Amino acid sequence: MNTQEKMLARHLVQNKILKADGQSFEDIFTAIMNYAEDDFRSIKPWGNIGDRKNDGYIKTKGVYYQVYAPEDIRKSYTDTINKLKTDFDALKLQWNHIKEFYFVVNDKYKGVNADCEQAIQNIKEKHNLNAAGFLTAKDIENILFELDDDQILLISGNIPDPASIAMLDYSILNEVISHIMKLPLDKGDIAKVILPDFDKKLKFNNLSKPIECLLNNGYFQLHSLNEYLANNSNFLADSLRDKMNDIYTHEKAESKGDDLFWAIVNCASPKAEKMYQTSVIVIMSKYFETCDIFEESHDIQQSKIKK
């Protein structure tokens, strides 16, 4: 499966997860785990005994899963924490040799809040578990894309031929740019942002002061991009990094300095319009800092090696 085919499969899976509440979400999780773990066994509710608070487990490893899929997790964090505690207590009463416990939540790619994380870490420490944590939509997606291609397609459904639907644009870049464009300006946290020292790298790559200002402005919005990537699967972050590096590698053969900077902006922007280009510069500020685009000076490389 190539990158574009994976992108299509990912959209299909995401749509399923976003629409899935209750049992339909549990069915998606169970189907993926049945492929991912040979010894995984799902527990179906049975009559008046239910599932004894165990939605699935790997008996040989002592790993247990409980699944929860509210319609909107942001409106029900209190319910989530209460269910987490009561479900684990009931699980502990009825099942033995619990070494790891995972609460599988359909957060619909929104993440879980700090109180939830603290609650499950308290359970881990109180019951001396080897590991405990939340599995959210992005974690399930990560497990899925470790499977063989035919298994992925059985979960996502058959993908259409990208060549036959050229009018649609499924690029990684467009997804992220579209997300950034919808964000409001964040004035509250700007004072807390510490700008990285780009000075040596700017000079080494013959970039001007105006370009530095653009990168710094992009950096102020970087937390929003990082939050979006953190709530999605590794596939999105890895593909975005590789795409920006590909554009840089291609364009640096033709341009240098400020011209190279603008060549990357223009190549990555869906249209030569300010709102698209501004979003692309936010992405560039991330990969400028991590050196996936533009070169590091020799002394910066040596400094990193010593660290």
C-alpha positions in Angstrom: 0.0 0.0 0.0 1.5 3.3 -1.0 1.2 6.6 0.9 -1.9 7.8 -1.1 -3.6 4.5 -0.6 -2.9 4.6 3.1 -4.2 8.1 3.3 -7.5 7.0 1.7 -7.7 4.0 4.1 -7.0 6.3 7.0 -9.9 8.6 6.0 -12.3 5.7 5.8 -11.2 4.4 9.2 -11.4 7.8 10.7 -15.0 8.3 9.4 -15.9 5.0 11.0 -14.4 5.9 14.3 -16.0 9.4 14.3 -19.5 7.9 13.7 -19.0 5.0 16.2 -20.6 5.2 19.6 -21.2 2.3 22.1 -21.1 -1.2 20.6 -20.1 -0.1 17.1 -16.8 1.4 18.5 -16.2 -1.7 20.5 -16.7 -3.8 17.3 -14.0 -1.8 15.5 -11.5 -2.1 18.4 -12.2 -5.9 18.7 -11.7 -6.5 15.0 -8.3 -4.7 15.0 -7.1 -6.4 18.2 -8.1 -9.8 16.8 -5.6 -9.3 14.0 -3.0 -7.5 16.1 -2.7 -10.0 19.0 -3.0 -13.7 18.3 -4.0 -14.4 21.9 -6.5 -11.6 22.2 -10.0 -12.8 23.2 -13.0 -10.6 23.2 -15.7 -11.1 25.8 -19.3 -10.6 24.7 -22.0 -9.7 27.1 -24.1 -12.8 28.0 -27.6 -12.7 29.6 -27.7 -11.2 33.1 -24.0 -11.7 33.8 -22.9 -9.3 31.1 -19.2 -9.3 30.3 -18.1 -9.1 33.9 -16.5 -5.8 33.1 -14.0 -7.3 30.7 -14.4 -6.3 27.0 -11.3 -8.2 25.9 -8.0 -9.5 27.3 -4.8 -11.3 26.5 -4.8 -14.0 29.1 -1.2 -15.1 28.5 0.1 -11.6 29.2 -2.5 -10.5 31.9 -3.5 -7.5 29.7 -7.2 -6.4 30.1 -9.2 -3.8 28.1 -12.4 -2.0 28.9 -14.1 0.0 26.1 -16.0 3.3 26.5 -17.5 5.3 23.7 -19.5 8.4 24.8 -21.0 10.7 22.1 -18.8 13.6 23.1 -16.1 13.0 25.6 -15.5 16.7 26.3 -19.0 16.9 27.8 -18.6 13.8 30.0 -15.1 13.8 31.6 -16.7 13.3 35.0 -18.7 10.3 33.7 -15.5 9.0 32.1 -13.5 9.1 35.3 -16.3 7.5 37.3 -16.8 4.7 34.8 -13.0 4.1 34.7 -12.9 3.6 38.5 -16.1 1.5 38.8 -15.2 -0.7 35.9 -11.7 -1.4 37.1 -12.9 -2.2 40.6 -15.5 -4.6 39.1 -12.8 -6.1 36.8 -10.5 -6.6 39.8 -13.2 -8.5 41.7 -14.0 -10.9 38.9 -10.7 -11.6 37.0 -7.3 -12.7 38.1 -3.7 -11.9 37.3 -4.3 -8.4 36.0 -0.8 -7.1 35.0 -1.8 -4.3 32.6 -5.1 -2.4 32.2 -6.1 -0.2 29.3 -9.3 2.0 29.1 -10.1 2.2 25.4 -12.0 5.5 24.8 -13.4 6.9 21.6 -12.1 10.5 22.1 -12.8 11.1 18.4 -9.3 12.5 18.1 -9.8 15.2 20.8 -7.6 13.7 23.5 -8.4 13.1 27.2 -7.9 15.6 29.9 -5.3 15.7 32.8 -7.8 14.4 35.4 -8.4 11.2 33.4 -4.6 10.6 33.1 -4.1 11.1 36.8 -7.1 8.8 37.6 -5.6 5.9 35.6 -2.1 6.4 36.9 -3.6 6.3 40.5 -5.1 2.9 39.6 -1.8 1.7 38.3 0.1 2.7 41.5 -2.7 1.6 43.9 -3.0 -1.9 42.4 0.8 -2.3 41.5 0.1 -2.9 37.8 3.0 -3.1 35.3 1.2 -0.7 33.0 -2.0 1.2 32.7 -3.3 3.9 30.4 -5.8 5.2 27.9 -6.0 3.9 24.3 -7.6 6.7 22.2 -8.6 6.9 18.5 -5.1 7.7 17.4 -3.6 4.7 19.3 -6.2 2.4 17.7 -5.2 3.8 14.3 -1.5 3.2 15.0 -2.2 -0.4 15.9 -4.2 -0.8 12.6 -1.5 0.5 10.4 1.0 -2.0 11.8 -1.1 -4.7 10.3 -0.7 -6.3 6.9 -2.4 -4.5 4.0 -5.1 -7.0 3.5 -6.0 -6.8 7.2 -6.1 -3.0 7.0 -8.5 -3.2 4.0 -10.8 -5.6 5.9 -11.2 -3.0 8.6 -11.3 0.2 6.4 -13.3 -1.3 3.5 -12.0 -1.3 -0.1 -10.5 2.0 -1.1 -11.3 3.6 -4.5 -8.6 3.8 -7.1 -6.9 7.2 -6.6 -6.3 7.5 -10.3 -10.1 7.4 -11.0 -10.9 10.2 -8.6 -8.4 12.9 -9.6 -10.9 15.7 -8.7 -10.5 14.9 -5.1 -7.4 16.0 -3.1 -6.3 13.7 -0.3 -2.9 15.1 0.4 -1.5 15.1 3.9 -0.5 18.7 3.5 -4.0 19.9 2.6 -5.5 18.2 5.6 -3.1 19.9 8.0 -3.2 23.3 6.2 -7.0 23.1 6.3 -6.9 22.5 10.1 -4.5 25.4 10.8 -6.6 27.8 8.7 -9.7 27.1 10.9 -7.9 28.0 14.1 -8.4 31.4 15.8 -5.5 33.5 16.6 -4.2 32.6 20.1 -3.3 35.7 22.0 -3.4 34.2 25.5 -0.3 32.1 25.4 2.0 34.1 23.2 3.8 35.7 26.1 4.8 32.1 27.4 6.3 31.1 24.0 10.1 31.0 24.1 11.4 31.4 20.5 14.3 29.1 19.5 17.6 30.6 18.6 17.5 30.4 14.8 20.3 32.9 14.3 23.2 30.5 13.3 21.0 28.4 11.1 19.5 31.5 9.4 23.0 32.8 8.6 24.2 29.4 7.4 21.3 29.1 5.0 21.6 32.8 3.8 18.1 33.6 5.1 17.2 37.3 5.7 15.7 39.1 8.7 12.2 39.2 7.2 12.3 35.4 6.8 13.3 35.1 10.5 10.2 37.2 11.4 7.9 35.0 9.3 9.4 31.8 11.0 9.0 33.3 14.4 5.4 34.3 13.7 4.7 30.7 12.6 6.3 29.4 15.7 3.8 31.3 17.9 1.1 29.1 16.4 3.1 25.9 16.5 1.5 24.5 19.7 -1.8 24.1 17.7 -0.1 22.1 15.0 1.6 19.9 17.6 -1.7 19.3 19.5 -3.3 18.3 16.2 -0.5 15.9 15.4 -0.5 14.4 18.9 -4.2 13.6 18.6 -3.7 11.7 15.3 -1.8 8.6 14.3 1.9 8.5 13.8 1.2 8.1 10.0 0.0 11.7 9.7 3.1 13.2 11.5 5.6 11.0 9.7 4.0 11.6 6.3 3.8 15.4 6.9 7.5 15.4 7.8 8.5 13.3 4.8 6.4 15.5 2.5 8.0 18.7 3.7 11.5 17.1 3.4 10.7 15.9 -0.1 9.7 19.5 -1.2 12.8 20.9 0.4 15.1 18.4 -1.2 13.5 19.0 -4.6 13.5 22.8 -4.4 17.1 23.2 -3.0 18.4 21.9 -6.4 17.0 25.1 -8.0 17.1 27.8 -5.4 19.0 29.1 -2.4 18.4 31.5 0.6 15.2 33.5 0.6 14.3 32.2 -2.9 14.4 28.7 -1.6 12.2 29.6 1.4 9.5 31.1 -0.9 9.9 28.2 -3.4 8.9 25.8 -0.5 6.0 28.0 0.5 4.6 28.2 -3.0 5.1 24.4 -3.7 3.4 23.4 -0.4 0.5 26.0 -0.6 -2.6 24.8 -2.4 -3.1 28.3 -3.7 -0.8 31.4 -3.9 -3.0 33.2 -1.3 -2.0 34.6 2.0 -4.2 32.4 4.2 -2.7 29.2 2.7 0.9 30.5 2.7 0.6 31.6 6.4 -0.5 28.1 7.4 2.4 26.6 5.4 4.9 28.8 7.3 3.5 27.4 10.6 4.4 24.0 9.3 7.8 25.2 8.1 8.6 26.7 11.5 8.3 23.2 13.0 10.5 21.4 10.5 13.0 24.3 10.4 13.5 23.8 14.1 13.9 20.1 13.8 16.2 20.5 10.7 14.0 18.4 8.3 14.2 21.5 6.0 17.3 23.7 5.6 20.8 22.8 6.7 22.5 22.9 10.1 25.8 24.6 10.4 28.8 22.3 11.3 29.1 23.7 14.9 25.4 23.1 15.6 25.8 19.5 14.5 28.8 19.0 16.7 27.0 20.6 19.7 24.2 18.1 19.3 26.6 15.2 19.1 28.3 16.2 22.3 24.9 16.4 24.1 
